[in-house]
């Protein structure tokens, strides 16, 4: 596609698992444009498999709390990508108030500021978890929502309030992403497929904490970045002023036990252990991605499950991954890192830095 020149794009939450991949991807697609990152920096020191900080792809990096976002940063911004989030159910359950603050209230407050400042496009990273208990038939964008956790509820609330703001001068795109997987410069191992691959490599065993039957749609983090790029480029001919779209592949609806078996197939000698006595996991959903195929064929995921497993295996071996107890590691598990920062008295109960009052700029 032809580059769109002279854009100023703000990525909020750019220093996480998805954001680091997105920044690299956008720099390749928008080589002449001005890319800004804004992040609170919870996970900024957890970089892997890279000779330099991912933020060097940006024109400017700001450190700050989105709950106190400075309006002056919105000057001349054409598009905002909102990735900032307490980003999974365990974190959301433990830090529920911060989850609603960051994932919902701050999202809407920023969108309101952005609209007033003349920003043309707002892209929100939502989640297929909004469907909750929906394993019987694949859910479409028009299906009823059944959010079970604080994380999922925060996404639903944001979608509903963003819809009220959308108009001909302010395009809103809500991308309901499948569960992420794949390698990133800021790797997470609290994601199901990533966890299974790490377990298979280091322990030669995959321990499924549920009964293995819940359904999940998955998506490679690289394909998430491609979908976000599509959303930045979209105009009224593709979805009007407010758009909600499931992002993933019909071929990537899997039961948890299927993911374990696929991993064991690629990594020989792996034993699979299923907790048959586990309480049923209500978070089980299949999703239809037919609308994505129709509206945004260029954003259809390209990665394969086997290819993603091989990529993760190769990447983990390259960084000499050897932590047998990684599920307790703050380096790989986001909740463990937040808990560590709380114990060190660096963060408040609302996950605010106790030493950060104003945004700090690092500009190349």
URNORGI-V62608 format. One record per residue. N is the residue number from 0. PSI is psi as a letter, one per 30 degrees, with the letter a starting at -180 (NA if undefined). NEAR is the number of other ideal C-beta (glycine too) atoms within 10 Angstrom. Layout:
# URNORGI-V62608
n = <N	N>
psi = <PSI	PSI>
near = <NEAR	NEAR>
This chain:
# URNORGI-V62608
n = <0	1	2	3	4	5	6	7	8	9	10	11	12	13	14	15	16	17	18	19	20	21	22	23	24	25	26	27	28	29	30	31	32	33	34	35	36	37	38	39	40	41	42	43	44	45	46	47	48	49	50	51	52	53	54	55	56	57	58	59	60	61	62	63	64	65	66	67	68	69	70	71	72	73	74	75	76	77	78	79	80	81	82	83	84	85	86	87	88	89	90	91	92	93	94	95	96	97	98	99	100	101	102	103	104	105	106	107	108	109	110	111	112	113	114	115	116	117	118	119	120	121	122	123	124	125	126	127	128	129	130	131	132	133	134	135	136	137	138	139	140	141	142	143	144	145	146	147	148	149	150	151	152	153	154	155	156	157	158	159	160	161	162	163	164	165	166	167	168	169	170	171	172	173	174	175	176	177	178	179	180	181	182	183	184	185	186	187	188	189	190	191	192	193	194	195	196	197	198	199	200	201	202	203	204	205	206	207	208	209	210	211	212	213	214	215	216	217	218	219	220	221	222	223	224	225	226	227	228	229	230	231	232	233	234	235	236	237	238	239	240	241	242	243	244	245	246	247	248	249	250	251	252	253	254	255	256	257	258	259	260	261	262	263	264	265	266	267	268	269	270	271	272	273	274	275	276	277	278	279	280	281	282	283	284	285	286	287	288	289	290	291	292	293	294	295	296	297	298	299	300	301	302	303	304	305	306	307	308	309	310	311	312	313	314	315	316	317	318	319	320	321	322	323	324	325	326	327	328	329	330	331	332	333	334	335	336	337	338	339	340	341	342	343	344	345	346	347	348	349	350	351	352	353	354	355	356	357	358	359	360	361	362	363>
psi = <k	k	k	j	l	g	l	j	k	k	j	j	h	f	g	a	e	e	e	e	e	e	e	e	e	e	e	e	e	i	f	f	l	j	k	k	k	k	l	f	g	e	g	f	g	i	k	l	h	k	f	l	k	f	f	f	f	l	e	k	k	k	k	l	k	f	f	h	k	k	f	f	f	f	k	g	k	f	k	k	j	j	f	k	k	j	g	l	e	e	e	e	e	e	i	e	e	e	e	e	e	e	e	d	e	e	e	e	e	e	e	e	e	e	e	e	f	g	k	f	k	j	k	k	j	a	k	f	f	f	f	c	j	h	f	e	l	k	k	l	f	f	l	l	k	i	k	e	l	e	e	e	e	e	e	e	e	e	e	e	e	e	e	f	f	k	a	f	f	j	k	k	j	j	j	j	k	l	k	l	l	l	k	l	f	i	k	k	g	g	k	e	e	e	e	e	e	e	e	e	e	e	f	g	k	j	j	k	f	a	g	f	f	k	k	k	k	l	k	k	e	e	f	e	e	e	e	e	e	e	e	e	f	l	a	f	f	i	f	a	f	k	k	k	k	k	j	a	k	f	f	g	j	l	l	e	e	e	e	e	e	e	e	e	e	f	j	l	g	k	k	k	k	k	i	f	g	k	k	k	j	f	i	j	k	k	k	k	g	e	e	e	e	e	e	i	f	f	g	k	k	f	l	l	e	e	e	e	e	e	e	e	e	e	e	e	e	e	g	h	k	g	j	f	h	f	f	g	k	f	e	f	j	e	e	e	e	e	e	e	e	e	e	g	g	f	k	l	f	g	h	k	k	f	g	j	e	l	k	k	k	j	k	NA>
near = <8	4	12	15	9	11	20	18	24	25	27	25	23	26	28	23	26	24	29	29	24	30	24	17	18	23	16	11	15	21	9	9	19	16	21	21	25	26	24	22	14	20	21	17	10	18	18	17	12	14	5	9	15	23	21	13	20	22	14	17	26	21	18	21	22	21	17	13	21	12	11	8	19	20	10	11	19	17	24	25	28	25	22	26	27	27	26	21	18	16	24	22	14	15	22	16	12	21	24	19	21	23	28	22	16	21	27	18	16	24	23	15	16	23	18	11	15	13	23	15	21	24	25	24	30	26	25	27	25	26	27	21	14	20	20	10	9	19	23	13	16	8	16	8	17	17	18	18	19	22	25	24	21	26	27	18	17	24	21	13	16	24	14	12	16	19	11	8	10	20	24	24	27	26	25	26	24	25	20	24	29	25	23	27	20	20	24	21	21	21	21	21	24	25	24	27	31	23	25	25	17	15	14	13	13	24	15	22	14	19	17	20	16	20	20	25	26	26	23	26	25	19	26	27	23	21	24	27	22	23	27	21	18	20	10	9	6	15	18	13	15	17	21	19	23	25	30	27	22	17	12	23	21	21	18	23	17	15	25	26	16	18	27	19	12	17	19	8	8	20	13	17	13	17	12	9	6	13	8	11	17	13	22	20	26	19	25	19	26	12	17	23	13	8	14	21	9	10	22	17	22	11	19	14	21	12	13	26	24	14	18	26	19	10	17	23	11	11	12	6	19	10	13	11	8	20	16	10	15	15	15	21	20	23	19	18	19	22	16	14	16	15	9	8	8	16	22	11	9	12	22	17	16	10	7	16	11	11	15	11	12	13	9	9>
